[in-house]
């Protein structure tokens, strides 16, 4: 057989074998025993994810336009490190071979500038070390950054310990919405059956493990710790510890919707105990214990997690990791959003790079999702006016409204505050330091400015399975990310979308229908608005509806899609 092979094919095969052996020897040098499993797996034609999906477009005239984003995969485009294209999203999808190829060395662990972002940048490598890809349509592979909402509402600076009962109510509203969403994900995707740890894995998605670092300084579980400081365990994310367990659960459940396994890393002994005990948690297949950091800094946990993954795969210590071929790395506050019918197509670029990369110079591929941000909108909190700002609640009353009517509104509000929020009769909303920030009409009401600014944005609502609409980063005719046209450092991108209207947009010093750089998406019964771009949020506090965005897509309803056809497309 070998003698009959063409010379060129024989040389190609030999080159592939030598390159793979070189990678495994490199891994062995750092981690010990290597593995000799074949990495090349035939492409799956379909994983059965959309076998029962109905065709939901009933407008025959629009079918030709709408079908393209729902029934056909629009492919990928390159987004290389070191170029203006925004490749970072605190997450990536990579093959086993690619992860092992780029070892986290002891010297890498000692760098003083290491942070959580370092995990992604390390795996993407230096400029042109690997091919970095993104989906043309964000809804084919995106993560939703939850803690951005909390950060923008400054939840860590509010609460009863800061003299603000209203701050606690605002934060509680956010948490309640997340709890409802977790319940929805639990109903949809499960994730509580211990049998998941022993399932057989046939498809690429089933052979993919979602991995995330987790740091809560022992506070996520509320399991009897004496220290209840709400700032304890913030790390670098400025997140209250009450949120961390909920973020983790939602992230895990969203991964269970699409991938076959979940692993979580920890460096605090109490966090490890919480994860291994598993009370109130979905099923976790493996807990990666990090106990070798040069300094006890949570910011090192990201690259340490990558190192633990590499050790698992090179040593093949368990049957679980021997059955896994791909990893979706993410942070523990990022909901995974994917179109189920296109999920299996994401692996094409990873597999093709493994097949052909060795003899083309050893270049491999990594896929990064689009990072969308959950943002606060006026619509999220304005129902609180009836309890905390009753005169404003009655703002549609005639100008000559009597004092009696206003007193009646105040009386009704006091009842609501007592019955729904357990606040004493002596509580006065206008003495709450957050009343001005949230409901004020003068300078200093910067939270209100955020709420109204995002509340005015044009919003596209999509179904839970992302079968409607699109959010494409490349438009028809484009072959690469047009950074110079759509995102300028220090400036505001302007396109043909408009801000929309919300009340009077009192905080904007521009017309409400001016071109707006960003729009908002709502997915199914998801209670939160999602900003369709990674933007400069602080710009909002300068009274502008516009944002500087390096990474954005324009949400489009069925019949209005404007999507390019990238590589690996149908």
N, C-alpha and C positions, 0 to 999 in steps of 0.2 A: 504493500500500500504506500509506504513512504517513498520508495523508489519511483513510483509512478506519479508522485505529486510534482506539479510544476515548481521550478526552482524558486520563483518569487513567493509562492504560497508557503513553501517550506521555510524560507527565510523569515517570513512574517510570523509563522507559528513559533519558530525558535525565539524570535525577538520578544514575542508576548510572554513566553514561558520564562525567559531570562529576566524580563522586567518585573513580573510578578514575584519571582524568587527573590529579587533584589529588595522589593518592598517588604516582604515577609522577614528577611534577614535583618532589615533595619528595625522593624518592630520588635524582633526577638532581642536585639541588642538592648532595648530599653525595658522590655516587659517580660522577657523569658520565652517560654515555648510558643512557637508560631503555629499557624494552622495551614494545612495544605488543601483546604476545601476548594472546589472549583467555584469561582465567582461568577462566571458567565451563565446566566439563566435565560432561556428563551423568553421573548416578550410575550406577555399574556394578552390575548385578544380582548378579553373582557372579564371583569371580576363579579359580574352579576349584580352590581350595586343598583342599577336603574331598571332591572327587569320588570318591575311592577309600576314604573312611573307612567302616569297617564299623560297624554298630550293635552296641555292646558290652554293652548292658544286656539281660540274658537273663531277669531277673525280671519277668514280665508284670505282676504285681500292683503293682510299683514303677515301671513304665515311665512312668505318667502323672506321677509325682513327679520322676523323674530326668531325663526328657527335656527339661524346661524349661531347665535350665542348660547342657545340652550341645547342644541343637538350636536353641534360640532365644536371640537376643541380648537381654539384659536392659536394655540401654540405658545412658544417661548421667545424671549428676546434676550440678548446678552446684556449684562449689567456689571461690568468689570470693576473690581477694586481699583482705586487710584484714579478713576475717571469721574466726571461730574455725575454720572448715573448713581442714584442713591441705592446702594446694594444692601445696606445694613437694616435689619429688622428684628434683631435679638432672637432670631430663629433661622433654621435651615433644614433642608432635607438632603441627606448624603448617603452614599453607599458605605458598606463595611470597609471595602478596600480603600476608599478615599479617606475615611477617618483614620485608619491605621497608617496610611501613607504619610500623614503629617503629625508625627509624634509630639506630644507636649513633654519636653525634656525637663530635667531638674533645673537647668539654668533658666528656662522659660518661667518656671514657677517662682523664681527669686526676683523677677523684675519689679521694681518699685511702682512702675506706672500701670501695673496690672489692675484691671477693673472687670466688672461683669461683662462689659462689651467685648473684652478681649477674647472671650470664648468664640464668638462669631468671627471676629477679625482673624484670629489664629487659623480657624478652619477654612476661611476663604483664601488665606495665604497672601503673600505679597503680590504686587501687580503682575497679572498675567501668569501667576503660578498655577491657577486653576481657572476653568471656565465657570463664571458665575451667571446663572440664568434666573429669569423671572417670567411668570405667566403674563401674557398679553392682557387677559381679563383677570382682574383682581380676585373675582369670586371663585376662580379655579384653585387658588391657593393664597390665603391671607390669614393673618392673625389680628385679633382685636385686643388692643392694649387697654386693660381695665383700670389700672392704677392711675392713668392719666386723668380720668374723671375725678378721682379723689384728690389728686394733686391740684387740679384747677379749682376745686371747691375749697382747698386748704383745710381739708377735714382734720388733719393732724393739729391744726391750730384752733379748733373749735371744740365745743363740748362743755359740760357742766363744770369740769375742772378749770375751765377758762371763763366761767361765769356766764355761759351761753347755753340755755336750754334749747333755743332755736337751732344752734349749731348741731346739737345731738339729734334733733328731729330731722334736719336735713340729711345728716349722715345716715340715720335710720331708714329714711326713705330710699336712699341709694342701696343700702344693704337688703332691704325688703325686695327691691326689684331684682337684685342679683339672686336672692334666695328663690324667687319665683322662676327665674331662668334656669337655675340649677335643677329645680324640680322638673321643668320641661325637658332638659337634657337627660335626666334620669329616666323619664318615661320613654323618651325617644331612643336612647342608646344604651340604657342599663349601666353595666359596669360594677355590679354588686355580687355577681356569682363567682365564688372561689374557683369554679371549674375553668374560668378564663385562664388561670395560670397553667393549665395542662392541655389547652386546646391544640389541635393540629393546625399547622399553618401552611396553606397552599398558595395563596396569592401574595404578590409583593406587598400589598397593604397589610396583610396578616403577618408578614415577616418584618414589619416596621415597628420599632419601639419608639414611643414618645418619651423623651427624657427632659427633666427640668431640675435645676437647683432650687432648694427651698431653705429659706432662713427666716425664722420667726423668734429666735432666741428663747424657745420654749414656751411661747405665749399663744400659739395658734389654737391649742386645744382647750384652753380654759379649764385645765384639769387640776385645780387646787394649788397653783403657784401663789405664793404670797405677794409677789411684786405684780401690781396691776397698773403700772405706769403705762399710759397709752402710747408713749413715745418709745418704750422698750421694744427692741426688735425692728426698728424702722429700717436699719441698714441704709442703703442708698436710695431707697424707693419712696421715702416719705409716706409710708402707708401705715395706718393704724393696725395694731395686731389683730383687732377684731375682724379685719377684712381678709387677712392672709389665708386662713383656713378655707374661707369661702372661695377666694380666688383659686386656690389649689384645687378644690373640688370641681369647680367649673372647668378649669383647664384640663383636668384629667378626663372628665366626662366628655368634653368636646373631642379629645383625642380618641376616646373609646368609640366615638361615632365613626371613625375612619381607619384607625390603625389597631394592630393586634395586641400590643403590649405597652405597659407603662412602667417607667422607673423614675425614682425621685432621689436626689442626692441631698445630703445634710452634713453639716460640720458641728452643730451644737448637739450634745448628747441628749438633751431634752427633746429636740426636734426629731432626732433619730428614734427615740422611744415612742413619740407620738405617731410617727409614720409606721413603725413596725407593729404597734398595737392595733392601729387601723380603725379605731372606734370613730364613727361618723365620717369615715373616708370611703371612697370607692376602692375597688381592688387595685392594689399596687403590686406589680409582679416582682420588683426588686428594689431594695433600698441601698443606694450607693453611699457608703460611709467614708467620709473624707477626714482623715486624721493625720495628714502629713503636710499641712500648710507651713510655709516658712514663718508666717505670722498669722495670728488668729484674726484675720480680716475677712468679713463676708464678701468683699469685692473679689477675693481670690477664688471663690467657690465656682465660678463659671468655668475657668480653664481647668480647675481641679476635677470638675465633672467630666470634661472631655477626656482627661487623663484616665479617669476611672472607666469610662466606656472603652477606651483603647486597651486597658488592662483586661477587661472582661473578654474582649474579642481576640486578643492575642494569646491569652492563656486558656480560653475556652473552658472556664472553670465549672460552668453549669450547663445543663441541657437547654435551659431557656436561651442563653446567648448563642449557643450553637445553632439554634433554630431561627435566628434573626439575621437579616442581611442589610437592613437600612435603619437609619435613625432620623427622627424628627426632633431636633433639639429646640427647646423653647424656654422661656421664662415662665414662672409659675403664676402669672397674671395675664395670660394671653389666650383668648378663646380661638380655637382653630375653626376656620370657615373654609369649606371646600365643596365643589360640585361633585356629588357622588358618581355621576355618570362619567366624569372625566378623570377621576382620581387615578385610575390605573395608568393613564397616559403620562403622568408626571415622571414615571420611572424610565421612560424611553431614553432621555438624555443621559441619565446616570448609567444605564446599561450600555448604551452605544459608546460612551467615553471609556468604559472599562474594556470593551472589545477592541476599539481602535486607537485608544489613547497611547498605549504602550509603544507601538511602532511609529507613532507620530511624534514622539518626544516625551512620552510619559505624562501628558496633560490630561487631567481628569476634571469632572464637573461637580458642581454643587448647586442646589436650587434654594433660593431664599424667597420666603413669602412676602407679600405686601403687608406693611404694618399700618393698620387703621386704628384710630384712637376713639375710645368712648368719650363723649363730651357732654357737659351739662347744658341743658336748654331750659328756657323759661317754662316751657310746657311741663317739665318734670316737677316743678316745685310750686307753680302758681295756685294749685289747689290749697296750699297752706295759707293763702291770704285770708280765707274765711275765719281762721283761728288766730293768726298773728298780725294781720293788717286789715281789720274789718272795714274801716272807712274806704280804703282803696277797693275792697271787695264790692262796695256799693258805689263805685265811681260813675256808674251809668245813671245814677239818680239825678234829679234836677239840681241846678246850682243852689237853689234856695231850700234845699232839704233841711228839715227841722232837726234841732238838737235831739228831740225825742227819738227820731228814727236812728240817728247815729248811736244814741245810748242803747237802743234795742239791738243794733248790730254788735256793739261791744259786749252786751249781755250774752247774746248767742255765741259769740266767739269764746267767752269765758267758759261756757258749758262744754264746747268742743275741746278746748284745751284741757279741761279736767277729765272728761270722759275718754277721749281718744289718746291723750298724751300724758295723763296723770300729773298734770302740773297744778300747783296749789292756786287758790283764788288770789293770793297776794302777788302772783307773778304778773309783771307788767311788760308786755312785749317791747314797748318803745324804750325801755331801759336795758334791754338785752343788747349787748355790743354788736351782735350780728344782724339786728333788725335794720340798721342803716345800710349795712353792706348788701343785704338781700332785697330789701323793699324801698330803700331810700331813693330820693329824686334829686339829690345834690351831689356835689363832689365828694368822693370818698366811698361811694357805693359801687366799688369795682366788681364785686360778685354779680350784682345786678347787670352791670355792663357786659360781663361774660354771658350771662343767661340770655339777655335780650339779643346780643350779637349772634349767638348760635341759634337762638330761637327763630331768628329772621331768615335763616338759610333755607334755600330750597331743599326739600326732603323727598327722597325716593323710598317708598316702602316695597319690600320684596318678600316673597314667601319663604318659609322656613328651609326649603330645599334648594333655594337659589335658582329656581327654574325660570324666573322672569328677569328681564333686564340684564344690564352689564355695567361694568366699570372698567373700561379699557385704558391702559396706559399708553398704548400705541394706536393711533388712528389710521384709517385707511390710507395706504400709500407710504406710511412711515416704516422704516426698517430698523431704527435705533431710537433710544430715548431722547427726545428733543429738549434737552435741558436748557439750552440757550433761549428757546422760545417760551417755555413754560415755567421755568423756575430760575430766578436770578438772585444771587446772593445780595442781600441788603435791599431788595426791591420787592414789589408785589406783582405776581403774575396776573394778567388780565385775560379772560377769555369771554365767550359769549353767554355764559351762565350768569344768572342774576341772584342777588341776595334774597329776594322774596320780601315778605313783609311780616312783621310781628308787632302788634300794637302800633306805637308811633316811632319805634326805633329811636328813642330819645337820646341814646348814647352815640349814635352815629353822627358825624359831622359831614356826612355825604348823603346823597339821595338813596333811599332804600332799594331802588331798582338799578343801582350802579352795577357794572360788571363785578362779579364776585369770584375770587380765586378758588373757593372750595364750596362743596355742597355736602349734604348729610344723607346718610342711608339708615334705614331701619329694617332689620331682618326679622320677618315673621312676628312672633309674639315677644321678641326681644324688646325690653322696655326702654333701652337706651338708644340715643342717637349716636351714629358712628361718623366721624369726620373722614371724608374720602381723600385723605392726604396726610402726610407727616409735615406739620407746619410749625411756624413760630407763633405759639399761643400767646406769648406775652404782648404781641402786637395789639391784641384785643383791648388791653388796658390803656391804650392810647386813643381810644375812641373810634377805632376803625373796624368796619366789618370785614375788611380784607385781611388776608394773611400771606405771609411769605411761605411758599410751599416748594420744597425740593422734590416732593414725591406725591403725585396726585393723579386721580382719575376723575372723569366726569360721569357720574351715574346717569344711565339712560334707561328709560322705560321701553317696553317692547315696541318695536317699530321705529325706534330712534337710535338704535345702536350705531356706533361709528368705530369699528374695530379692525385693526390691521390683522393680517394673517402672518404669524411669525413662523419660526422654524419648529419642526416636529408637529405642525398643525395637521388636522384631518385633511 
